[in-house]
Amino acid sequence: MSEPTPKRWTFRLAVALVAVTLVAVVAVGWWWLWGTGQQNVDRANNFATAYLSGCDLDPGFGGTPETDSSGATVGLLTLPGSSTSWPIRVGDASLDGGVGWYQQTAAPGQVGNMALVGRRLPSGGPFDNILNLNVGDNITVTTCASVFTYTIVTAPRDLTVQPSDTWVLDAVPDDPAAMPTAAWLTLIANRDVASSPDRAVGFAKLTATNAR
């Protein structure tokens, strides 16, 4: 049997290198789309456990959002169809592994409009599935003292705004002069995973309050 010619060796080496490269690309893509997302979920669940443990040690822990500093956790957000509880932090400076609460809006369970902002990411952000939420779905916000249930009345996929549309933060959205009589929850996220000014916005109304 004749030995492979140098040209054949070169061809085989090139094919092997292409195969190795493809495997590496697939592995990186898999980790980016699933592994990183799972890490975010695990981190959020561990944080939720720690937050609730802190509540058990100190019933007032996280219970005064009006005076909490930027980045402090004021509660946990659980979306329908998910067992993950994402930390709700004061401000929108740090959205990694959680959602931000605009401190000028209502606190959890209060009359007015509580506005939360989060990210949709290819690797799995807190609001990754926000466009799948439907009217009638229930969202829970858990604090040390209470569990608040909000029911969606406007699905996020049905309303798109721009960053300049600050009316979504009003105590009564789009009616800044109105006196609020109900407790609302507003969810805000990037509509497109790619960079875009479009924001998906959903509104939910408080329908139940229970002691934790």
C-alpha contacts under 8 A as a table, 3 or more apart, distances in Angstrom:
res1	aa1	res2	aa2	distance
4	P	8	R	5.91
4	P	9	W	6.51
5	T	8	R	5.22
5	T	9	W	6.41
6	P	9	W	5.01
6	P	10	T	6.10
7	K	10	T	5.06
7	K	11	F	6.18
8	R	11	F	5.03
8	R	12	R	6.11
9	W	12	R	5.12
9	W	13	L	6.04
10	T	13	L	5.10
10	T	14	A	6.14
11	F	14	A	5.10
11	F	15	V	6.23
12	R	15	V	5.10
12	R	16	A	6.16
13	L	16	A	5.07
13	L	17	L	6.16
14	A	17	L	5.12
14	A	18	V	6.22
15	V	18	V	5.16
15	V	19	A	6.20
16	A	19	A	5.08
16	A	20	V	6.16
17	L	20	V	5.11
17	L	21	T	6.10
18	V	21	T	5.06
18	V	22	L	6.17
19	A	22	L	5.15
19	A	23	V	6.24
20	V	23	V	5.15
20	V	24	A	6.19
21	T	24	A	5.05
21	T	25	V	6.14
22	L	25	V	5.06
22	L	26	V	6.13
23	V	26	V	5.17
23	V	27	A	6.10
24	A	27	A	5.06
24	A	28	V	6.13
25	V	28	V	5.18
25	V	29	G	6.04
26	V	29	G	5.05
26	V	30	W	5.98
27	A	30	W	5.09
27	A	31	W	6.18
28	V	31	W	5.15
28	V	32	W	6.06
29	G	32	W	5.04
29	G	33	L	6.07
30	W	33	L	5.27
30	W	34	W	5.71
30	W	35	G	6.80
31	W	34	W	5.31
31	W	35	G	4.23
31	W	36	T	5.98
32	W	35	G	5.96
32	W	36	T	5.39
32	W	37	G	7.40
32	W	122	P	7.78
32	W	123	S	5.61
33	L	36	T	6.49
33	L	37	G	6.41
33	L	122	P	5.97
33	L	123	S	4.35
33	L	124	G	7.14
34	W	37	G	5.14
34	W	38	Q	6.00
34	W	123	S	6.26
34	W	124	G	7.59
35	G	38	Q	5.13
35	G	39	Q	6.21
35	G	123	S	7.80
36	T	39	Q	4.97
36	T	40	N	6.30
36	T	123	S	5.79
36	T	124	G	7.45
37	G	40	N	5.07
37	G	41	V	6.35
37	G	123	S	4.71
37	G	124	G	4.40
37	G	125	G	7.06
38	Q	41	V	5.01
38	Q	42	D	6.08
38	Q	124	G	7.66
39	Q	42	D	5.09
39	Q	43	R	6.00
40	N	43	R	5.11
40	N	44	A	6.11
40	N	97	G	5.71
40	N	124	G	7.39
40	N	125	G	7.53
41	V	44	A	5.09
41	V	45	N	6.16
41	V	84	T	6.54
41	V	97	G	7.67
42	D	45	N	5.18
42	D	46	N	6.13
43	R	46	N	5.18
43	R	47	F	6.10
43	R	97	G	7.11
44	A	47	F	5.02
44	A	48	A	6.10
44	A	84	T	7.03
44	A	85	S	6.52
44	A	86	W	5.49
44	A	87	P	6.77
44	A	97	G	6.03
44	A	98	G	7.11
45	N	48	A	5.00
45	N	49	T	6.28
45	N	84	T	6.02
45	N	85	S	6.07
45	N	86	W	7.25
46	N	49	T	5.16
46	N	50	A	6.32
47	F	50	A	5.03
47	F	51	Y	6.04
47	F	87	P	7.24
48	A	51	Y	4.99
48	A	52	L	6.20
48	A	76	L	6.89
48	A	85	S	6.21
48	A	86	W	7.02
48	A	87	P	6.61
49	T	52	L	5.33
49	T	53	S	6.12
50	A	53	S	5.01
50	A	54	G	6.18
51	Y	54	G	5.10
51	Y	55	C	6.43
52	L	55	C	4.87
52	L	56	D	6.41
52	L	144	C	6.77
53	S	56	D	5.11
53	S	57	L	6.49
54	G	57	L	5.10
54	G	58	D	6.02
54	G	59	P	7.95
54	G	61	F	6.48
55	C	58	D	4.99
55	C	59	P	4.95
55	C	60	G	6.92
55	C	61	F	5.37
55	C	62	G	7.70
55	C	144	C	5.20
56	D	59	P	6.03
56	D	144	C	7.91
58	D	61	F	5.36
59	P	63	G	7.73
59	P	144	C	6.21
59	P	145	A	7.03
60	G	63	G	5.00
60	G	64	T	7.43
60	G	144	C	7.07
61	F	64	T	7.82
61	F	144	C	6.68
62	G	65	P	6.61
62	G	68	D	7.85
62	G	72	A	7.78
62	G	73	T	6.19
62	G	74	V	4.76
62	G	75	G	6.88
62	G	143	T	7.24
62	G	144	C	6.78
63	G	74	V	6.57
63	G	143	T	6.97
63	G	144	C	6.45
63	G	145	A	7.52
64	T	67	T	5.92
64	T	68	D	6.46
64	T	74	V	7.56
65	P	68	D	4.98
65	P	74	V	5.71
65	P	90	V	7.66
65	P	103	Q	7.80
65	P	107	A	6.60
66	E	103	Q	7.05
66	E	107	A	7.29
68	D	72	A	6.01
68	D	74	V	7.92
68	D	90	V	7.14
69	S	72	A	5.72
69	S	90	V	6.76
70	S	89	R	7.38
70	S	90	V	4.89
70	S	91	G	5.49
70	S	93	A	7.97
71	G	89	R	5.13
71	G	90	V	4.94
71	G	91	G	6.31
71	G	93	A	7.55
71	G	94	S	6.82
72	A	89	R	5.25
72	A	90	V	5.47
73	T	87	P	6.34
73	T	88	I	5.52
73	T	89	R	4.34
73	T	90	V	6.46
74	V	87	P	7.73
74	V	88	I	5.79
74	V	89	R	6.00
74	V	90	V	7.07
74	V	143	T	6.70
75	G	87	P	6.09
75	G	88	I	5.23
75	G	89	R	7.57
75	G	108	P	7.96
75	G	141	V	6.58
75	G	142	T	5.40
75	G	143	T	4.50
75	G	144	C	7.29
76	L	85	S	5.59
76	L	86	W	5.35
76	L	87	P	4.62
76	L	88	I	5.43
76	L	141	V	5.54
76	L	142	T	5.01
76	L	143	T	6.56
77	L	85	S	5.27
77	L	86	W	5.05
77	L	87	P	6.36
77	L	88	I	6.51
77	L	139	I	7.46
77	L	140	T	5.93
77	L	141	V	4.77
77	L	142	T	6.57
78	T	82	S	6.83
78	T	83	S	6.93
78	T	84	T	6.14
78	T	85	S	4.71
78	T	86	W	6.45
78	T	139	I	6.04
78	T	140	T	5.30
78	T	141	V	6.56
79	L	82	S	5.78
79	L	83	S	7.86
79	L	84	T	7.78
79	L	85	S	7.84
79	L	138	N	7.34
79	L	139	I	5.04
79	L	140	T	6.76
80	P	133	L	7.54
80	P	137	D	6.45
80	P	138	N	6.03
80	P	139	I	5.97
86	W	97	G	7.08
86	W	98	G	5.11
86	W	99	V	6.88
86	W	126	P	6.72
87	P	97	G	7.48
87	P	98	G	4.90
87	P	99	V	6.38
88	I	98	G	6.07
88	I	99	V	5.08
88	I	100	G	5.70
88	I	101	W	6.35
88	I	116	L	7.94
89	R	92	D	7.82
89	R	94	S	7.98
89	R	98	G	7.16
89	R	99	V	6.23
89	R	100	G	4.94
89	R	101	W	5.80
90	V	100	G	5.78
90	V	101	W	4.96
90	V	102	Y	6.59
90	V	103	Q	6.18
91	G	94	S	7.48
91	G	100	G	5.21
91	G	101	W	5.26
91	G	102	Y	5.32
91	G	103	Q	6.33
92	D	95	L	6.31
92	D	99	V	7.61
92	D	100	G	4.69
92	D	101	W	6.70
92	D	102	Y	6.99
92	D	117	V	7.01
93	A	100	G	7.69
94	S	98	G	7.97
94	S	100	G	7.25
95	L	98	G	5.33
95	L	99	V	5.36
95	L	100	G	6.14
95	L	118	G	6.30
95	L	119	R	7.12
96	D	99	V	7.71
97	G	125	G	7.19
97	G	126	P	6.88
98	G	118	G	7.07
98	G	126	P	6.13
99	V	116	L	6.45
99	V	117	V	5.64
99	V	118	G	4.66
99	V	119	R	7.65
99	V	126	P	6.86
100	G	116	L	5.44
100	G	117	V	5.10
100	G	118	G	6.37
101	W	105	T	7.92
101	W	114	M	7.50
101	W	115	A	5.99
101	W	116	L	4.66
101	W	117	V	6.56
102	Y	105	T	5.69
102	Y	114	M	7.57
102	Y	115	A	5.82
102	Y	116	L	6.42
102	Y	117	V	7.85
103	Q	106	A	7.38
103	Q	107	A	7.65
105	T	112	G	7.42
105	T	113	N	5.89
105	T	114	M	5.20
105	T	115	A	6.15
105	T	169	L	6.73
105	T	170	D	7.61
105	T	171	A	7.05
106	A	109	G	7.87
106	A	110	Q	5.77
106	A	111	V	6.86
106	A	112	G	5.40
106	A	113	N	5.14
106	A	114	M	4.43
106	A	115	A	7.47
106	A	171	A	7.52
107	A	110	Q	5.48
107	A	114	M	5.89
108	P	114	M	6.59
108	P	141	V	6.99
108	P	143	T	7.74
108	P	148	F	7.39
109	G	148	F	6.13
109	G	183	A	6.25
109	G	206	L	7.18
109	G	209	T	7.61
110	Q	113	N	7.87
110	Q	114	M	7.87
110	Q	183	A	5.67
111	V	180	P	6.50
111	V	181	T	6.20
111	V	182	A	5.06
111	V	183	A	4.07
111	V	184	W	7.20
112	G	171	A	4.66
112	G	172	V	6.73
112	G	180	P	5.33
112	G	181	T	7.05
112	G	182	A	6.08
112	G	183	A	4.87
112	G	184	W	5.91
113	N	169	L	6.88
113	N	170	D	6.74
113	N	171	A	4.72
113	N	172	V	6.68
113	N	173	P	7.74
113	N	183	A	6.02
113	N	184	W	4.51
113	N	185	L	5.59
113	N	186	T	6.78
114	M	169	L	7.85
114	M	183	A	7.70
114	M	184	W	6.02
114	M	185	L	4.75
114	M	186	T	6.04
115	A	169	L	6.22
115	A	185	L	5.86
115	A	186	T	4.54
115	A	187	L	6.13
115	A	188	I	7.48
116	L	185	L	7.58
116	L	186	T	6.05
116	L	187	L	5.11
116	L	188	I	6.12
117	V	187	L	5.97
117	V	188	I	4.61
117	V	189	A	5.79
118	G	125	G	7.60
118	G	126	P	6.24
118	G	127	F	5.76
118	G	187	L	7.77
118	G	188	I	6.39
118	G	189	A	5.21
118	G	190	N	7.79
119	R	125	G	5.43
119	R	126	P	6.15
119	R	127	F	5.42
119	R	128	D	6.87
119	R	189	A	5.45
119	R	190	N	6.16
120	R	124	G	6.79
120	R	125	G	4.92
120	R	126	P	6.75
120	R	127	F	5.02
120	R	128	D	4.20
120	R	129	N	7.50
120	R	130	I	7.88
120	R	189	A	6.60
120	R	190	N	6.19
120	R	191	R	7.60
120	R	192	D	7.66
120	R	193	V	6.02
121	L	124	G	5.05
121	L	125	G	4.83
121	L	128	D	6.01
121	L	193	V	5.84
122	P	125	G	7.56
122	P	128	D	7.81
122	P	193	V	6.59
124	G	127	F	7.97
124	G	128	D	5.56
125	G	128	D	4.92
127	F	130	I	5.01
127	F	189	A	6.71
128	D	131	L	7.93
129	N	132	N	5.48
129	N	133	L	7.29
130	I	133	L	5.58
130	I	156	P	6.60
130	I	157	R	7.74
130	I	189	A	7.85
131	L	155	A	7.52
131	L	156	P	5.68
131	L	157	R	4.84
131	L	191	R	8.00
131	L	200	A	7.76
132	N	157	R	7.41
133	L	137	D	6.71
133	L	155	A	6.06
133	L	156	P	6.96
133	L	157	R	7.82
134	N	137	D	5.63
134	N	152	I	6.88
134	N	154	T	7.82
134	N	155	A	5.30
135	V	151	T	7.53
135	V	152	I	4.90
135	V	153	V	5.08
135	V	154	T	5.97
135	V	155	A	5.54
136	G	151	T	5.62
136	G	152	I	5.22
136	G	153	V	6.49
137	D	151	T	5.64
137	D	152	I	5.51
138	N	149	T	6.36
138	N	150	Y	5.59
138	N	151	T	4.51
138	N	152	I	6.38
139	I	149	T	5.67
139	I	150	Y	5.12
139	I	151	T	6.27
139	I	152	I	7.59
140	T	147	V	6.59
140	T	148	F	5.49
140	T	149	T	4.56
140	T	150	Y	6.22
141	V	147	V	5.82
141	V	148	F	5.11
141	V	149	T	6.56
141	V	150	Y	7.98
142	T	145	A	7.88
142	T	146	S	5.95
142	T	147	V	4.45
142	T	148	F	6.27
142	T	212	R	7.61
143	T	146	S	5.31
143	T	147	V	6.35
143	T	212	R	7.73
144	C	212	R	6.94
145	A	211	A	6.03
145	A	212	R	5.53
146	S	209	T	6.80
146	S	210	N	5.61
146	S	211	A	4.43
146	S	212	R	4.66
147	V	209	T	5.86
147	V	210	N	5.19
147	V	211	A	6.08
147	V	212	R	5.63
148	F	206	L	6.98
148	F	207	T	7.89
148	F	208	A	5.96
148	F	209	T	4.69
148	F	210	N	6.53
149	T	206	L	5.79
149	T	207	T	5.79
149	T	208	A	5.05
149	T	209	T	6.33
150	Y	184	W	7.51
150	Y	185	L	6.94
150	Y	204	A	5.43
150	Y	205	K	4.98
150	Y	206	L	4.17
150	Y	207	T	5.52
150	Y	208	A	7.11
151	T	204	A	4.95
151	T	205	K	5.27
151	T	206	L	6.38
151	T	207	T	6.36
152	I	155	A	6.47
152	I	202	G	7.25
152	I	203	F	5.86
152	I	204	A	3.92
152	I	205	K	6.44
153	V	202	G	7.75
153	V	203	F	5.82
153	V	204	A	5.28
153	V	205	K	6.92
154	T	158	D	7.00
154	T	159	L	7.62
154	T	202	G	5.24
154	T	203	F	5.02
154	T	204	A	6.82
155	A	158	D	5.49
155	A	159	L	7.18
155	A	201	V	7.53
155	A	202	G	5.01
155	A	203	F	6.93
156	P	159	L	5.61
156	P	160	T	7.63
156	P	187	L	7.56
156	P	188	I	7.98
156	P	200	A	5.21
156	P	201	V	4.61
156	P	202	G	3.97
156	P	203	F	7.53
157	R	160	T	7.33
157	R	200	A	6.20
157	R	201	V	7.43
157	R	202	G	7.65
158	D	200	A	7.84
158	D	201	V	7.96
158	D	202	G	7.91
159	L	200	A	5.90
159	L	201	V	5.57
159	L	202	G	6.90
160	T	191	R	7.48
160	T	198	D	6.27
160	T	199	R	5.42
160	T	200	A	4.77
160	T	201	V	6.19
161	V	165	D	6.16
161	V	198	D	5.92
161	V	199	R	5.17
161	V	200	A	6.57
161	V	201	V	7.14
162	Q	165	D	5.43
162	Q	197	P	5.96
162	Q	198	D	5.36
162	Q	199	R	5.86
163	P	166	T	7.06
163	P	197	P	6.68
163	P	198	D	7.52
163	P	199	R	7.08
165	D	168	V	6.63
166	T	169	L	5.65
166	T	170	D	7.41
167	W	170	D	5.27
167	W	173	P	5.59
167	W	174	D	4.81
167	W	175	D	7.53
167	W	176	P	7.44
168	V	173	P	4.99
168	V	174	D	6.42
168	V	186	T	7.41
169	L	173	P	6.28
169	L	186	T	7.67
170	D	173	P	4.63
170	D	174	D	6.46
170	D	175	D	6.91
170	D	176	P	5.59
171	A	175	D	7.92
171	A	176	P	6.79
171	A	178	A	7.79
171	A	179	M	7.61
171	A	180	P	6.01
172	V	175	D	5.47
172	V	176	P	6.32
172	V	178	A	6.27
172	V	179	M	7.27
172	V	180	P	5.78
173	P	176	P	6.99
175	D	178	A	5.60
180	P	183	A	7.77
182	A	205	K	7.50
182	A	206	L	7.42
183	A	205	K	6.10
183	A	206	L	5.39
184	W	203	F	7.01
184	W	204	A	5.70
184	W	205	K	4.56
184	W	206	L	5.90
185	L	203	F	5.80
185	L	204	A	5.01
185	L	205	K	6.19
185	L	206	L	7.45
186	T	201	V	6.91
186	T	202	G	5.71
186	T	203	F	4.71
186	T	204	A	6.41
187	L	200	A	7.98
187	L	201	V	5.53
187	L	202	G	5.14
187	L	203	F	6.53
188	I	199	R	6.51
188	I	200	A	5.80
188	I	201	V	4.72
188	I	202	G	6.82
189	A	199	R	5.51
189	A	200	A	5.34
189	A	201	V	6.71
190	N	193	V	6.88
190	N	196	S	7.35
190	N	197	P	7.50
190	N	198	D	6.21
190	N	199	R	4.62
190	N	200	A	6.00
191	R	196	S	7.65
191	R	198	D	5.57
191	R	199	R	4.90
191	R	200	A	4.83
192	D	195	S	6.80
192	D	196	S	6.23
192	D	198	D	7.08
192	D	199	R	7.97
193	V	196	S	7.96
206	L	209	T	7.85
